[in-house]
Amino acid sequence: MKPPKISEGVFTDPDTVRDVIHNFNRDGFDALYPRYGGGRPPTFTLPQRQKIKKIALSVPTDLRPAVATWSLAKLAGYLVAEGW
């Protein structure tokens, strides 16, 4: 099958299909398990993430200033106000 026809079946762009085919021709089955560069280092430490998760899972009306429900913007604002 040609890349445009394959892309219809897997709901992706024909260029992506071509890239996968080229990578497969170069690396064989290892191309199906891409190597990632690791990305950006974590911004928060594990204890900080655990504390943020605890706050996010808490009932927001129990905290000051009280809000009815958490949204990402409200959680971020609360964390900034608390010095995070």
mmCIF file of the N, C-alpha and C atoms, coordinates in Angstrom:
data_MODEL
# 
_entry.id   MODEL 
# 
loop_
_atom_site.group_PDB 
_atom_site.id 
_atom_site.type_symbol 
_atom_site.label_atom_id 
_atom_site.label_alt_id 
_atom_site.label_comp_id 
_atom_site.label_asym_id 
_atom_site.label_entity_id 
_atom_site.label_seq_id 
_atom_site.pdbx_PDB_ins_code 
_atom_site.Cartn_x 
_atom_site.Cartn_y 
_atom_site.Cartn_z 
_atom_site.occupancy 
_atom_site.B_iso_or_equiv 
_atom_site.pdbx_formal_charge 
_atom_site.auth_seq_id 
_atom_site.auth_comp_id 
_atom_site.auth_asym_id 
_atom_site.auth_atom_id 
_atom_site.pdbx_PDB_model_num 
ATOM 1   N N  . MET A 1 1  ? 0.846   -1.184 0.000  1.00 0.00 ? 1  MET A N  1 
ATOM 2   C CA . MET A 1 1  ? 0.000   0.000  0.000  1.00 0.00 ? 1  MET A CA 1 
ATOM 3   C C  . MET A 1 1  ? 0.886   1.240  0.000  1.00 0.00 ? 1  MET A C  1 
ATOM 4   N N  . LYS A 1 2  ? 0.391   2.267  -0.587 1.00 0.00 ? 2  LYS A N  1 
ATOM 5   C CA . LYS A 1 2  ? 1.084   3.554  -0.624 1.00 0.00 ? 2  LYS A CA 1 
ATOM 6   C C  . LYS A 1 2  ? 0.806   4.316  0.671  1.00 0.00 ? 2  LYS A C  1 
ATOM 7   N N  . PRO A 1 3  ? 1.736   5.203  1.092  1.00 0.00 ? 3  PRO A N  1 
ATOM 8   C CA . PRO A 1 3  ? 1.545   5.954  2.346  1.00 0.00 ? 3  PRO A CA 1 
ATOM 9   C C  . PRO A 1 3  ? 0.216   6.686  2.474  1.00 0.00 ? 3  PRO A C  1 
ATOM 10  N N  . PRO A 1 4  ? -0.310  7.340  1.414  1.00 0.00 ? 4  PRO A N  1 
ATOM 11  C CA . PRO A 1 4  ? -1.607  8.008  1.597  1.00 0.00 ? 4  PRO A CA 1 
ATOM 12  C C  . PRO A 1 4  ? -2.726  7.031  1.964  1.00 0.00 ? 4  PRO A C  1 
ATOM 13  N N  . LYS A 1 5  ? -2.707  5.839  1.378  1.00 0.00 ? 5  LYS A N  1 
ATOM 14  C CA . LYS A 1 5  ? -3.741  4.849  1.683  1.00 0.00 ? 5  LYS A CA 1 
ATOM 15  C C  . LYS A 1 5  ? -3.566  4.314  3.105  1.00 0.00 ? 5  LYS A C  1 
ATOM 16  N N  . ILE A 1 6  ? -2.313  4.066  3.517  1.00 0.00 ? 6  ILE A N  1 
ATOM 17  C CA . ILE A 1 6  ? -2.045  3.605  4.893  1.00 0.00 ? 6  ILE A CA 1 
ATOM 18  C C  . ILE A 1 6  ? -2.502  4.675  5.887  1.00 0.00 ? 6  ILE A C  1 
ATOM 19  N N  . SER A 1 7  ? -2.205  5.942  5.578  1.00 0.00 ? 7  SER A N  1 
ATOM 20  C CA . SER A 1 7  ? -2.550  7.030  6.508  1.00 0.00 ? 7  SER A CA 1 
ATOM 21  C C  . SER A 1 7  ? -4.055  7.128  6.731  1.00 0.00 ? 7  SER A C  1 
ATOM 22  N N  . GLU A 1 8  ? -4.851  6.796  5.723  1.00 0.00 ? 8  GLU A N  1 
ATOM 23  C CA . GLU A 1 8  ? -6.302  6.792  5.904  1.00 0.00 ? 8  GLU A CA 1 
ATOM 24  C C  . GLU A 1 8  ? -6.720  5.722  6.906  1.00 0.00 ? 8  GLU A C  1 
ATOM 25  N N  . GLY A 1 9  ? -6.055  4.573  6.846  1.00 0.00 ? 9  GLY A N  1 
ATOM 26  C CA . GLY A 1 9  ? -6.408  3.465  7.734  1.00 0.00 ? 9  GLY A CA 1 
ATOM 27  C C  . GLY A 1 9  ? -5.994  3.665  9.173  1.00 0.00 ? 9  GLY A C  1 
ATOM 28  N N  . VAL A 1 10 ? -4.924  4.439  9.389  1.00 0.00 ? 10 VAL A N  1 
ATOM 29  C CA . VAL A 1 10 ? -4.437  4.640  10.759 1.00 0.00 ? 10 VAL A CA 1 
ATOM 30  C C  . VAL A 1 10 ? -4.678  6.066  11.257 1.00 0.00 ? 10 VAL A C  1 
ATOM 31  N N  . PHE A 1 11 ? -5.435  6.838  10.461 1.00 0.00 ? 11 PHE A N  1 
ATOM 32  C CA . PHE A 1 11 ? -5.844  8.192  10.858 1.00 0.00 ? 11 PHE A CA 1 
ATOM 33  C C  . PHE A 1 11 ? -4.654  9.085  11.206 1.00 0.00 ? 11 PHE A C  1 
ATOM 34  N N  . THR A 1 12 ? -3.704  9.149  10.295 1.00 0.00 ? 12 THR A N  1 
ATOM 35  C CA . THR A 1 12 ? -2.550  10.017 10.496 1.00 0.00 ? 12 THR A CA 1 
ATOM 36  C C  . THR A 1 12 ? -2.157  10.643 9.166  1.00 0.00 ? 12 THR A C  1 
ATOM 37  N N  . ASP A 1 13 ? -1.124  11.427 9.184  1.00 0.00 ? 13 ASP A N  1 
ATOM 38  C CA . ASP A 1 13 ? -0.641  12.135 8.014  1.00 0.00 ? 13 ASP A CA 1 
ATOM 39  C C  . ASP A 1 13 ? 0.239   11.211 7.159  1.00 0.00 ? 13 ASP A C  1 
ATOM 40  N N  . PRO A 1 14 ? 0.176   11.306 5.821  1.00 0.00 ? 14 PRO A N  1 
ATOM 41  C CA . PRO A 1 14 ? 1.042   10.478 4.975  1.00 0.00 ? 14 PRO A CA 1 
ATOM 42  C C  . PRO A 1 14 ? 2.532   10.683 5.250  1.00 0.00 ? 14 PRO A C  1 
ATOM 43  N N  . ASP A 1 15 ? 2.924   11.909 5.627  1.00 0.00 ? 15 ASP A N  1 
ATOM 44  C CA . ASP A 1 15 ? 4.338   12.155 5.942  1.00 0.00 ? 15 ASP A CA 1 
ATOM 45  C C  . ASP A 1 15 ? 4.780   11.356 7.165  1.00 0.00 ? 15 ASP A C  1 
ATOM 46  N N  . THR A 1 16 ? 3.894   11.214 8.147  1.00 0.00 ? 16 THR A N  1 
ATOM 47  C CA . THR A 1 16 ? 4.203   10.415 9.330  1.00 0.00 ? 16 THR A CA 1 
ATOM 48  C C  . THR A 1 16 ? 4.393   8.958  8.937  1.00 0.00 ? 16 THR A C  1 
ATOM 49  N N  . VAL A 1 17 ? 3.533   8.460  8.051  1.00 0.00 ? 17 VAL A N  1 
ATOM 50  C CA . VAL A 1 17 ? 3.662   7.084  7.568  1.00 0.00 ? 17 VAL A CA 1 
ATOM 51  C C  . VAL A 1 17 ? 5.001   6.904  6.859  1.00 0.00 ? 17 VAL A C  1 
ATOM 52  N N  . ARG A 1 18 ? 5.363   7.856  6.010  1.00 0.00 ? 18 ARG A N  1 
ATOM 53  C CA . ARG A 1 18 ? 6.658   7.782  5.314  1.00 0.00 ? 18 ARG A CA 1 
ATOM 54  C C  . ARG A 1 18 ? 7.812   7.753  6.305  1.00 0.00 ? 18 ARG A C  1 
ATOM 55  N N  . ASP A 1 19 ? 7.746   8.589  7.347  1.00 0.00 ? 19 ASP A N  1 
ATOM 56  C CA . ASP A 1 19 ? 8.808   8.606  8.356  1.00 0.00 ? 19 ASP A CA 1 
ATOM 57  C C  . ASP A 1 19 ? 8.941   7.246  9.042  1.00 0.00 ? 19 ASP A C  1 
ATOM 58  N N  . VAL A 1 20 ? 7.803   6.646  9.385  1.00 0.00 ? 20 VAL A N  1 
ATOM 59  C CA . VAL A 1 20 ? 7.834   5.338  10.050 1.00 0.00 ? 20 VAL A CA 1 
ATOM 60  C C  . VAL A 1 20 ? 8.421   4.290  9.112  1.00 0.00 ? 20 VAL A C  1 
ATOM 61  N N  . ILE A 1 21 ? 8.047   4.333  7.840  1.00 0.00 ? 21 ILE A N  1 
ATOM 62  C CA . ILE A 1 21 ? 8.588   3.375  6.875  1.00 0.00 ? 21 ILE A CA 1 
ATOM 63  C C  . ILE A 1 21 ? 10.096  3.553  6.735  1.00 0.00 ? 21 ILE A C  1 
ATOM 64  N N  . HIS A 1 22 ? 10.549  4.787  6.602  1.00 0.00 ? 22 HIS A N  1 
ATOM 65  C CA . HIS A 1 22 ? 11.999  5.046  6.487  1.00 0.00 ? 22 HIS A CA 1 
ATOM 66  C C  . HIS A 1 22 ? 12.741  4.572  7.734  1.00 0.00 ? 22 HIS A C  1 
ATOM 67  N N  . ASN A 1 23 ? 12.177  4.871  8.908  1.00 0.00 ? 23 ASN A N  1 
ATOM 68  C CA . ASN A 1 23 ? 12.813  4.429  10.152 1.00 0.00 ? 23 ASN A CA 1 
ATOM 69  C C  . ASN A 1 23 ? 12.843  2.909  10.249 1.00 0.00 ? 23 ASN A C  1 
ATOM 70  N N  . PHE A 1 24 ? 11.765  2.258  9.803  1.00 0.00 ? 24 PHE A N  1 
ATOM 71  C CA . PHE A 1 24 ? 11.721  0.797  9.824  1.00 0.00 ? 24 PHE A CA 1 
ATOM 72  C C  . PHE A 1 24 ? 12.757  0.215  8.869  1.00 0.00 ? 24 PHE A C  1 
ATOM 73  N N  . ASN A 1 25 ? 12.881  0.810  7.687  1.00 0.00 ? 25 ASN A N  1 
ATOM 74  C CA . ASN A 1 25 ? 13.874  0.323  6.731  1.00 0.00 ? 25 ASN A CA 1 
ATOM 75  C C  . ASN A 1 25 ? 15.296  0.490  7.263  1.00 0.00 ? 25 ASN A C  1 
ATOM 76  N N  . ARG A 1 26 ? 15.516  1.530  8.059  1.00 0.00 ? 26 ARG A N  1 
ATOM 77  C CA . ARG A 1 26 ? 16.834  1.788  8.627  1.00 0.00 ? 26 ARG A CA 1 
ATOM 78  C C  . ARG A 1 26 ? 17.109  0.933  9.864  1.00 0.00 ? 26 ARG A C  1 
ATOM 79  N N  . ASP A 1 27 ? 16.122  0.842  10.786 1.00 0.00 ? 27 ASP A N  1 
ATOM 80  C CA . ASP A 1 27 ? 16.365  0.230  12.088 1.00 0.00 ? 27 ASP A CA 1 
ATOM 81  C C  . ASP A 1 27 ? 15.655  -1.103 12.298 1.00 0.00 ? 27 ASP A C  1 
ATOM 82  N N  . GLY A 1 28 ? 14.821  -1.527 11.375 1.00 0.00 ? 28 GLY A N  1 
ATOM 83  C CA . GLY A 1 28 ? 14.073  -2.765 11.551 1.00 0.00 ? 28 GLY A CA 1 
ATOM 84  C C  . GLY A 1 28 ? 12.998  -2.586 12.621 1.00 0.00 ? 28 GLY A C  1 
ATOM 85  N N  . PHE A 1 29 ? 12.711  -3.675 13.346 1.00 0.00 ? 29 PHE A N  1 
ATOM 86  C CA . PHE A 1 29 ? 11.636  -3.628 14.346 1.00 0.00 ? 29 PHE A CA 1 
ATOM 87  C C  . PHE A 1 29 ? 11.952  -2.689 15.509 1.00 0.00 ? 29 PHE A C  1 
ATOM 88  N N  . ASP A 1 30 ? 13.224  -2.349 15.717 1.00 0.00 ? 30 ASP A N  1 
ATOM 89  C CA . ASP A 1 30 ? 13.566  -1.389 16.774 1.00 0.00 ? 30 ASP A CA 1 
ATOM 90  C C  . ASP A 1 30 ? 12.935  -0.017 16.512 1.00 0.00 ? 30 ASP A C  1 
ATOM 91  N N  . ALA A 1 31 ? 12.632  0.274  15.254 1.00 0.00 ? 31 ALA A N  1 
ATOM 92  C CA . ALA A 1 31 ? 12.014  1.563  14.921 1.00 0.00 ? 31 ALA A CA 1 
ATOM 93  C C  . ALA A 1 31 ? 10.612  1.679  15.504 1.00 0.00 ? 31 ALA A C  1 
ATOM 94  N N  . LEU A 1 32 ? 9.979   0.549  15.837 1.00 0.00 ? 32 LEU A N  1 
ATOM 95  C CA . LEU A 1 32 ? 8.641   0.593  16.410 1.00 0.00 ? 32 LEU A CA 1 
ATOM 96  C C  . LEU A 1 32 ? 8.658   0.958  17.887 1.00 0.00 ? 32 LEU A C  1 
ATOM 97  N N  . TYR A 1 33 ? 9.832   1.006  18.476 1.00 0.00 ? 33 TYR A N  1 
ATOM 98  C CA . TYR A 1 33 ? 10.003  1.410  19.881 1.00 0.00 ? 33 TYR A CA 1 
ATOM 99  C C  . TYR A 1 33 ? 10.918  2.619  19.899 1.00 0.00 ? 33 TYR A C  1 
ATOM 100 N N  . PRO A 1 34 ? 10.378  3.822  19.615 1.00 0.00 ? 34 PRO A N  1 
ATOM 101 C CA . PRO A 1 34 ? 11.222  5.008  19.477 1.00 0.00 ? 34 PRO A CA 1 
ATOM 102 C C  . PRO A 1 34 ? 11.957  5.355  20.769 1.00 0.00 ? 34 PRO A C  1 
ATOM 103 N N  . ARG A 1 35 ? 13.141  5.888  20.580 1.00 0.00 ? 35 ARG A N  1 
ATOM 104 C CA . ARG A 1 35 ? 13.955  6.356  21.711 1.00 0.00 ? 35 ARG A CA 1 
ATOM 105 C C  . ARG A 1 35 ? 13.677  7.845  21.897 1.00 0.00 ? 35 ARG A C  1 
ATOM 106 N N  . TYR A 1 36 ? 13.301  8.203  23.096 1.00 0.00 ? 36 TYR A N  1 
ATOM 107 C CA . TYR A 1 36 ? 13.007  9.596  23.396 1.00 0.00 ? 36 TYR A CA 1 
ATOM 108 C C  . TYR A 1 36 ? 14.180  10.210 24.132 1.00 0.00 ? 36 TYR A C  1 
ATOM 109 N N  . GLY A 1 37 ? 14.356  11.509 23.919 1.00 0.00 ? 37 GLY A N  1 
ATOM 110 C CA . GLY A 1 37 ? 15.472  12.216 24.512 1.00 0.00 ? 37 GLY A CA 1 
ATOM 111 C C  . GLY A 1 37 ? 15.325  12.506 25.996 1.00 0.00 ? 37 GLY A C  1 
ATOM 112 N N  . GLY A 1 38 ? 14.181  12.223 26.559 1.00 0.00 ? 38 GLY A N  1 
ATOM 113 C CA . GLY A 1 38 ? 13.987  12.457 27.981 1.00 0.00 ? 38 GLY A CA 1 
ATOM 114 C C  . GLY A 1 38 ? 13.279  13.760 28.286 1.00 0.00 ? 38 GLY A C  1 
ATOM 115 N N  . GLY A 1 39 ? 13.367  14.720 27.393 1.00 0.00 ? 39 GLY A N  1 
ATOM 116 C CA . GLY A 1 39 ? 12.637  15.962 27.589 1.00 0.00 ? 39 GLY A CA 1 
ATOM 117 C C  . GLY A 1 39 ? 13.213  16.852 28.669 1.00 0.00 ? 39 GLY A C  1 
ATOM 118 N N  . ARG A 1 40 ? 12.425  17.798 29.069 1.00 0.00 ? 40 ARG A N  1 
ATOM 119 C CA . ARG A 1 40 ? 12.817  18.786 30.065 1.00 0.00 ? 40 ARG A CA 1 
ATOM 120 C C  . ARG A 1 40 ? 12.868  18.137 31.446 1.00 0.00 ? 40 ARG A C  1 
ATOM 121 N N  . PRO A 1 41 ? 13.844  18.523 32.262 1.00 0.00 ? 41 PRO A N  1 
ATOM 122 C CA . PRO A 1 41 ? 13.893  17.970 33.622 1.00 0.00 ? 41 PRO A CA 1 
ATOM 123 C C  . PRO A 1 41 ? 12.677  18.413 34.437 1.00 0.00 ? 41 PRO A C  1 
ATOM 124 N N  . PRO A 1 42 ? 12.274  17.628 35.433 1.00 0.00 ? 42 PRO A N  1 
ATOM 125 C CA . PRO A 1 42 ? 11.101  17.983 36.232 1.00 0.00 ? 42 PRO A CA 1 
ATOM 126 C C  . PRO A 1 42 ? 11.255  19.349 36.896 1.00 0.00 ? 42 PRO A C  1 
ATOM 127 N N  . THR A 1 43 ? 10.155  20.087 36.930 1.00 0.00 ? 43 THR A N  1 
ATOM 128 C CA . THR A 1 43 ? 10.154  21.404 37.553 1.00 0.00 ? 43 THR A CA 1 
ATOM 129 C C  . THR A 1 43 ? 9.997   21.288 39.066 1.00 0.00 ? 43 THR A C  1 
ATOM 130 N N  . PHE A 1 44 ? 9.250   20.274 39.509 1.00 0.00 ? 44 PHE A N  1 
ATOM 131 C CA . PHE A 1 44 ? 8.993   20.088 40.926 1.00 0.00 ? 44 PHE A CA 1 
ATOM 132 C C  . PHE A 1 44 ? 9.600   18.771 41.395 1.00 0.00 ? 44 PHE A C  1 
ATOM 133 N N  . THR A 1 45 ? 10.004  18.744 42.646 1.00 0.00 ? 45 THR A N  1 
ATOM 134 C CA . THR A 1 45 ? 10.511  17.506 43.231 1.00 0.00 ? 45 THR A CA 1 
ATOM 135 C C  . THR A 1 45 ? 9.329   16.590 43.558 1.00 0.00 ? 45 THR A C  1 
ATOM 136 N N  . LEU A 1 46 ? 9.614   15.342 43.853 1.00 0.00 ? 46 LEU A N  1 
ATOM 137 C CA . LEU A 1 46 ? 8.549   14.396 44.195 1.00 0.00 ? 46 LEU A CA 1 
ATOM 138 C C  . LEU A 1 46 ? 7.758   14.847 45.419 1.00 0.00 ? 46 LEU A C  1 
ATOM 139 N N  . PRO A 1 47 ? 8.389   15.283 46.520 1.00 0.00 ? 47 PRO A N  1 
ATOM 140 C CA . PRO A 1 47 ? 7.593   15.760 47.664 1.00 0.00 ? 47 PRO A CA 1 
ATOM 141 C C  . PRO A 1 47 ? 6.710   16.962 47.309 1.00 0.00 ? 47 PRO A C  1 
ATOM 142 N N  . GLN A 1 48 ? 7.211   17.852 46.469 1.00 0.00 ? 48 GLN A N  1 
ATOM 143 C CA . GLN A 1 48 ? 6.400   18.999 46.053 1.00 0.00 ? 48 GLN A CA 1 
ATOM 144 C C  . GLN A 1 48 ? 5.197   18.541 45.236 1.00 0.00 ? 48 GLN A C  1 
ATOM 145 N N  . ARG A 1 49 ? 5.419   17.607 44.310 1.00 0.00 ? 49 ARG A N  1 
ATOM 146 C CA . ARG A 1 49 ? 4.310   17.095 43.509 1.00 0.00 ? 49 ARG A CA 1 
ATOM 147 C C  . ARG A 1 49 ? 3.270   16.402 44.383 1.00 0.00 ? 49 ARG A C  1 
ATOM 148 N N  . GLN A 1 50 ? 3.740   15.674 45.403 1.00 0.00 ? 50 GLN A N  1 
ATOM 149 C CA . GLN A 1 50 ? 2.808   15.003 46.310 1.00 0.00 ? 50 GLN A CA 1 
ATOM 150 C C  . GLN A 1 50 ? 1.969   16.017 47.076 1.00 0.00 ? 50 GLN A C  1 
ATOM 151 N N  . LYS A 1 51 ? 2.590   17.107 47.510 1.00 0.00 ? 51 LYS A N  1 
ATOM 152 C CA . LYS A 1 51 ? 1.861   18.158 48.232 1.00 0.00 ? 51 LYS A CA 1 
ATOM 153 C C  . LYS A 1 51 ? 0.843   18.835 47.317 1.00 0.00 ? 51 LYS A C  1 
ATOM 154 N N  . ILE A 1 52 ? 1.234   19.114 46.063 1.00 0.00 ? 52 ILE A N  1 
ATOM 155 C CA . ILE A 1 52 ? 0.318   19.728 45.103 1.00 0.00 ? 52 ILE A CA 1 
ATOM 156 C C  . ILE A 1 52 ? -0.852  18.788 44.831 1.00 0.00 ? 52 ILE A C  1 
ATOM 157 N N  . LYS A 1 53 ? -0.568  17.509 44.700 1.00 0.00 ? 53 LYS A N  1 
ATOM 158 C CA . LYS A 1 53 ? -1.634  16.525 44.470 1.00 0.00 ? 53 LYS A CA 1 
ATOM 159 C C  . LYS A 1 53 ? -2.589  16.495 45.651 1.00 0.00 ? 53 LYS A C  1 
ATOM 160 N N  . LYS A 1 54 ? -2.038  16.552 46.876 1.00 0.00 ? 54 LYS A N  1 
ATOM 161 C CA . LYS A 1 54 ? -2.872  16.551 48.081 1.00 0.00 ? 54 LYS A CA 1 
ATOM 162 C C  . LYS A 1 54 ? -3.792  17.769 48.090 1.00 0.00 ? 54 LYS A C  1 
ATOM 163 N N  . ILE A 1 55 ? -3.254  18.922 47.724 1.00 0.00 ? 55 ILE A N  1 
ATOM 164 C CA . ILE A 1 55 ? -4.060  20.149 47.668 1.00 0.00 ? 55 ILE A CA 1 
ATOM 165 C C  . ILE A 1 55 ? -5.128  20.024 46.583 1.00 0.00 ? 55 ILE A C  1 
ATOM 166 N N  . ALA A 1 56 ? -4.746  19.511 45.409 1.00 0.00 ? 56 ALA A N  1 
ATOM 167 C CA . ALA A 1 56 ? -5.689  19.396 44.299 1.00 0.00 ? 56 ALA A CA 1 
ATOM 168 C C  . ALA A 1 56 ? -6.826  18.430 44.610 1.00 0.00 ? 56 ALA A C  1 
ATOM 169 N N  . LEU A 1 57 ? -6.549  17.417 45.424 1.00 0.00 ? 57 LEU A N  1 
ATOM 170 C CA . LEU A 1 57 ? -7.578  16.444 45.773 1.00 0.00 ? 57 LEU A CA 1 
ATOM 171 C C  . LEU A 1 57 ? -8.393  16.842 46.994 1.00 0.00 ? 57 LEU A C  1 
ATOM 172 N N  . SER A 1 58 ? -7.997  17.941 47.637 1.00 0.00 ? 58 SER A N  1 
ATOM 173 C CA . SER A 1 58 ? -8.723  18.389 48.824 1.00 0.00 ? 58 SER A CA 1 
ATOM 174 C C  . SER A 1 58 ? -10.029 19.071 48.427 1.00 0.00 ? 58 SER A C  1 
ATOM 175 N N  . VAL A 1 59 ? -10.881 19.250 49.411 1.00 0.00 ? 59 VAL A N  1 
ATOM 176 C CA . VAL A 1 59 ? -12.127 19.990 49.192 1.00 0.00 ? 59 VAL A CA 1 
ATOM 177 C C  . VAL A 1 59 ? -11.770 21.468 49.204 1.00 0.00 ? 59 VAL A C  1 
ATOM 178 N N  . PRO A 1 60 ? -11.957 22.167 48.087 1.00 0.00 ? 60 PRO A N  1 
ATOM 179 C CA . PRO A 1 60 ? -11.478 23.556 48.012 1.00 0.00 ? 60 PRO A CA 1 
ATOM 180 C C  . PRO A 1 60 ? -12.188 24.508 48.971 1.00 0.00 ? 60 PRO A C  1 
ATOM 181 N N  . THR A 1 61 ? -13.386 24.152 49.429 1.00 0.00 ? 61 THR A N  1 
ATOM 182 C CA . THR A 1 61 ? -14.087 25.051 50.365 1.00 0.00 ? 61 THR A CA 1 
ATOM 183 C C  . THR A 1 61 ? -13.459 25.017 51.746 1.00 0.00 ? 61 THR A C  1 
ATOM 184 N N  . ASP A 1 62 ? -12.596 24.012 52.033 1.00 0.00 ? 62 ASP A N  1 
ATOM 185 C CA . ASP A 1 62 ? -11.930 23.931 53.334 1.00 0.00 ? 62 ASP A CA 1 
ATOM 186 C C  . ASP A 1 62 ? -10.689 24.814 53.413 1.00 0.00 ? 62 ASP A C  1 
ATOM 187 N N  . LEU A 1 63 ? -10.237 25.345 52.292 1.00 0.00 ? 63 LEU A N  1 
ATOM 188 C CA . LEU A 1 63 ? -9.014  26.143 52.248 1.00 0.00 ? 63 LEU A CA 1 
ATOM 189 C C  . LEU A 1 63 ? -9.359  27.624 52.195 1.00 0.00 ? 63 LEU A C  1 
ATOM 190 N N  . ARG A 1 64 ? -8.375  28.442 52.470 1.00 0.00 ? 64 ARG A N  1 
ATOM 191 C CA . ARG A 1 64 ? -8.548  29.889 52.399 1.00 0.00 ? 64 ARG A CA 1 
ATOM 192 C C  . ARG A 1 64 ? -7.659  30.430 51.306 1.00 0.00 ? 64 ARG A C  1 
ATOM 193 N N  . PRO A 1 65 ? -8.142  31.241 50.409 1.00 0.00 ? 65 PRO A N  1 
ATOM 194 C CA . PRO A 1 65 ? -9.542  31.616 50.243 1.00 0.00 ? 65 PRO A CA 1 
ATOM 195 C C  . PRO A 1 65 ? -10.330 30.449 49.654 1.00 0.00 ? 65 PRO A C  1 
ATOM 196 N N  . ALA A 1 66 ? -11.544 30.278 50.137 1.00 0.00 ? 66 ALA A N  1 
ATOM 197 C CA . ALA A 1 66 ? -12.380 29.165 49.713 1.00 0.00 ? 66 ALA A CA 1 
ATOM 198 C C  . ALA A 1 66 ? -12.911 29.392 48.297 1.00 0.00 ? 66 ALA A C  1 
ATOM 199 N N  . VAL A 1 67 ? -12.890 28.339 47.510 1.00 0.00 ? 67 VAL A N  1 
ATOM 200 C CA . VAL A 1 67 ? -13.498 28.361 46.184 1.00 0.00 ? 67 VAL A CA 1 
ATOM 201 C C  . VAL A 1 67 ? -14.448 27.170 46.107 1.00 0.00 ? 67 VAL A C  1 
ATOM 202 N N  . ALA A 1 68 ? -15.446 27.261 45.231 1.00 0.00 ? 68 ALA A N  1 
ATOM 203 C CA . ALA A 1 68 ? -16.446 26.199 45.146 1.00 0.00 ? 68 ALA A CA 1 
ATOM 204 C C  . ALA A 1 68 ? -15.860 24.913 44.552 1.00 0.00 ? 68 ALA A C  1 
ATOM 205 N N  . THR A 1 69 ? -15.115 25.053 43.487 1.00 0.00 ? 69 THR A N  1 
ATOM 206 C CA . THR A 1 69 ? -14.499 23.899 42.830 1.00 0.00 ? 69 THR A CA 1 
ATOM 207 C C  . THR A 1 69 ? -13.126 24.290 42.307 1.00 0.00 ? 69 THR A C  1 
ATOM 208 N N  . TRP A 1 70 ? -12.264 23.301 42.133 1.00 0.00 ? 70 TRP A N  1 
ATOM 209 C CA . TRP A 1 70 ? -10.947 23.559 41.579 1.00 0.00 ? 70 TRP A CA 1 
ATOM 210 C C  . TRP A 1 70 ? -11.025 23.613 40.061 1.00 0.00 ? 70 TRP A C  1 
ATOM 211 N N  . SER A 1 71 ? -10.336 24.551 39.496 1.00 0.00 ? 71 SER A N  1 
ATOM 212 C CA . SER A 1 71 ? -10.008 24.552 38.074 1.00 0.00 ? 71 SER A CA 1 
ATOM 213 C C  . SER A 1 71 ? -8.493  24.662 38.043 1.00 0.00 ? 71 SER A C  1 
ATOM 214 N N  . LEU A 1 72 ? -7.905  24.430 36.902 1.00 0.00 ? 72 LEU A N  1 
ATOM 215 C CA . LEU A 1 72 ? -6.456  24.530 36.826 1.00 0.00 ? 72 LEU A CA 1 
ATOM 216 C C  . LEU A 1 72 ? -5.990  25.944 37.153 1.00 0.00 ? 72 LEU A C  1 
ATOM 217 N N  . ALA A 1 73 ? -6.721  26.932 36.676 1.00 0.00 ? 73 ALA A N  1 
ATOM 218 C CA . ALA A 1 73 ? -6.356  28.323 36.953 1.00 0.00 ? 73 ALA A CA 1 
ATOM 219 C C  . ALA A 1 73 ? -6.478  28.647 38.441 1.00 0.00 ? 73 ALA A C  1 
ATOM 220 N N  . LYS A 1 74 ? -7.552  28.164 39.083 1.00 0.00 ? 74 LYS A N  1 
ATOM 221 C CA . LYS A 1 74 ? -7.733  28.431 40.518 1.00 0.00 ? 74 LYS A CA 1 
ATOM 222 C C  . LYS A 1 74 ? -6.673  27.720 41.341 1.00 0.00 ? 74 LYS A C  1 
ATOM 223 N N  . LEU A 1 75 ? -6.341  26.477 40.964 1.00 0.00 ? 75 LEU A N  1 
ATOM 224 C CA . LEU A 1 75 ? -5.301  25.742 41.682 1.00 0.00 ? 75 LEU A CA 1 
ATOM 225 C C  . LEU A 1 75 ? -3.960  26.444 41.528 1.00 0.00 ? 75 LEU A C  1 
ATOM 226 N N  . ALA A 1 76 ? -3.643  26.864 40.316 1.00 0.00 ? 76 ALA A N  1 
ATOM 227 C CA . ALA A 1 76 ? -2.386  27.580 40.082 1.00 0.00 ? 76 ALA A CA 1 
ATOM 228 C C  . ALA A 1 76 ? -2.346  28.880 40.880 1.00 0.00 ? 76 ALA A C  1 
ATOM 229 N N  . GLY A 1 77 ? -3.449  29.618 40.886 1.00 0.00 ? 77 GLY A N  1 
ATOM 230 C CA . GLY A 1 77 ? -3.509  30.860 41.661 1.00 0.00 ? 77 GLY A CA 1 
ATOM 231 C C  . GLY A 1 77 ? -3.331  30.612 43.144 1.00 0.00 ? 77 GLY A C  1 
ATOM 232 N N  . TYR A 1 78 ? -3.969  29.562 43.648 1.00 0.00 ? 78 TYR A N  1 
ATOM 233 C CA . TYR A 1 78 ? -3.835  29.218 45.064 1.00 0.00 ? 78 TYR A CA 1 
ATOM 234 C C  . TYR A 1 78 ? -2.380  28.871 45.395 1.00 0.00 ? 78 TYR A C  1 
ATOM 235 N N  . LEU A 1 79 ? -1.750  28.070 44.550 1.00 0.00 ? 79 LEU A N  1 
ATOM 236 C CA . LEU A 1 79 ? -0.359  27.664 44.808 1.00 0.00 ? 79 LEU A CA 1 
ATOM 237 C C  . LEU A 1 79 ? 0.587   28.860 44.770 1.00 0.00 ? 79 LEU A C  1 
ATOM 238 N N  . VAL A 1 80 ? 0.344   29.782 43.840 1.00 0.00 ? 80 VAL A N  1 
ATOM 239 C CA . VAL A 1 80 ? 1.170   30.998 43.766 1.00 0.00 ? 80 VAL A CA 1 
ATOM 240 C C  . VAL A 1 80 ? 0.960   31.842 45.019 1.00 0.00 ? 80 VAL A C  1 
ATOM 241 N N  . ALA A 1 81 ? -0.294  31.994 45.440 1.00 0.00 ? 81 ALA A N  1 
ATOM 242 C CA . ALA A 1 81 ? -0.587  32.784 46.642 1.00 0.00 ? 81 ALA A CA 1 
ATOM 243 C C  . ALA A 1 81 ? 0.041   32.168 47.881 1.00 0.00 ? 81 ALA A C  1 
ATOM 244 N N  . GLU A 1 82 ? 0.173   30.848 47.898 1.00 0.00 ? 82 GLU A N  1 
ATOM 245 C CA . GLU A 1 82 ? 0.788   30.148 49.033 1.00 0.00 ? 82 GLU A CA 1 
ATOM 246 C C  . GLU A 1 82 ? 2.306   30.105 48.947 1.00 0.00 ? 82 GLU A C  1 
ATOM 247 N N  . GLY A 1 83 ? 2.879   30.700 47.889 1.00 0.00 ? 83 GLY A N  1 
ATOM 248 C CA . GLY A 1 83 ? 4.325   30.765 47.782 1.00 0.00 ? 83 GLY A CA 1 
ATOM 249 C C  . GLY A 1 83 ? 4.974   29.608 47.017 1.00 0.00 ? 83 GLY A C  1 
ATOM 250 N N  . TRP A 1 84 ? 4.188   28.885 46.279 1.00 0.00 ? 84 TRP A N  1 
ATOM 251 C CA . TRP A 1 84 ? 4.738   27.787 45.487 1.00 0.00 ? 84 TRP A CA 1 
ATOM 252 C C  . TRP A 1 84 ? 5.309   28.340 44.215 1.00 0.00 ? 84 TRP A C  1 
# 
